[in-house]
Amino acid sequence: MQWIEWTRCPQCGQIAEVVDRDVWPSTDGPIEHVHVRCVRRHRFVMPVVSLAREHEDTSTWPWERVLAQARRPGAIGAN
């Protein structure tokens, strides 16, 4: 099973998928880069350190609210 990695689009802030990762050489040593594509079709190649941080509040992301509701006790499909 392949995992999908999500982040925010650096241009519009919408949901974006990390579609590929590469390591590029540089004078300071190798730097990992990601290829990002958002739901509005913006595409970027940028260093991994530029990705939206995992610790940021994702409660405003629509799919996070849906998942949180589905996990409530008594919700249909909840474990």
N, C-alpha and C positions, 0 to 999 in steps of 0.2 A: 504494500500500500504506500502510495506517495503522499506526503504531507504537503499541504498548501500553506505557505507563509504569507501572512497579511501585514500590511503597514498602512500608513497614510500617504497620499499623493503629496509631494512637496509643493505642487503648484496650487491645487484646489482643495486639499484636505480630505478628499473623498477616499473610500476604500480602495486600496491598491494591492496587487499581488506581486510578490517577488517571483519572477518567472525564470531567473537564471542567476548563477553566481560565477564569478571569475576571479582569478588572482592576477593582478598586473604588476610587472616589475617597476620599481622606481629607484631613484638614487638613495632613498632612505630605507630600502628593502621592499619586499612584496606587500601590496595593499589589496585586500579583498574588495571587490566591487559587486554590486547587484544590479540586475536589470529589473526595473519596476514598471508595471502597467496598471493604470487606474481604470475605474469604471467609466470615466469620461474619455478614455483612450489616450491620455497623456502617457508618454513613455520617457523613461529616464535611465541613464546609467550613472551610478554614483557610488562613492565609497560606503561600505557598510556602516561606518560610524555616523553617516548622515541619515540613517533610517530613523523613523519615529521610535522613541524609546519605549520599551515594553512596560516600564513602570508608569507611563503617563495614563491618565484617566481615560479609559475606553468606554465608560458608561454612556457616553453620548453617541457611540457607534450603534447604528440600528440593529445589527445582528447580535450585539451583546445584550441588548434589552430583550430581544426575542428569546435568546438562549437562557437568560436569567429567569424569564417567566416560565419557560418549559421545565426548568429545574425545580420549581416550587413543589413542595409536597402536595400531592393530589392532582397535579397537572397531568394531562393526557400524555403518555409516553415517558413520564418521569420515573426514575428508578427508586 
